[in-house]
Amino acid sequence: MKDATIPIQDMIYEIRGQKVMLDRDLAKLYGVELKALNQAAKRNIGRFPSDFMFRLTDEEWKNLRSHFVTFSKDNRKYKSFTGFYMQLYSSCI
């Protein structure tokens, strides 16, 4: 079986001039379910600045999704986590 490991740098995108990771990729990286990651973000929202996470606009999602075959039928707009908050977030999950 082929190794399905994805390099971290391939999970980082530049959106709104910031380096971000999608919630689905962050969940994979930490080995948790997407639902659990988003629940932890909601429960701990006060621990982070307001710009640590944002939901992609329709246009941002459309542009990003066009890069990935696997996203073609996925209409869910993912949240993105910014900068070093990706690392700090690990303390919440």
Residue pairs with C-beta under 8 A, 6 or more apart in sequence:
6 25
6 28
8 29
11 21
11 22
11 25
11 26
11 28
11 29
12 19
12 20
12 21
13 19
13 20
13 21
13 22
13 64
13 80
14 20
15 56
15 60
15 64
15 80
16 54
16 60
18 82
18 83
19 82
19 83
20 80
20 81
20 82
20 83
21 29
21 80
21 81
21 86
22 78
22 79
22 80
22 81
23 34
23 37
23 38
23 41
23 78
23 79
23 80
23 81
24 34
24 78
26 37
26 81
26 86
26 89
27 33
27 34
27 36
27 37
30 37
30 90
30 93
32 93
36 93
37 93
38 79
40 89
40 92
40 93
41 53
41 79
41 89
41 92
43 92
44 92
47 92
48 85
48 88
48 89
49 85
51 82
52 81
52 82
52 83
52 85
52 88
52 89
53 79
53 80
53 81
53 82
53 85
54 79
54 80
54 82
55 77
55 78
55 79
55 80
56 64
56 77
56 78
56 79
56 80
58 77
61 77
61 78
64 71
65 71
65 72
65 74
81 89
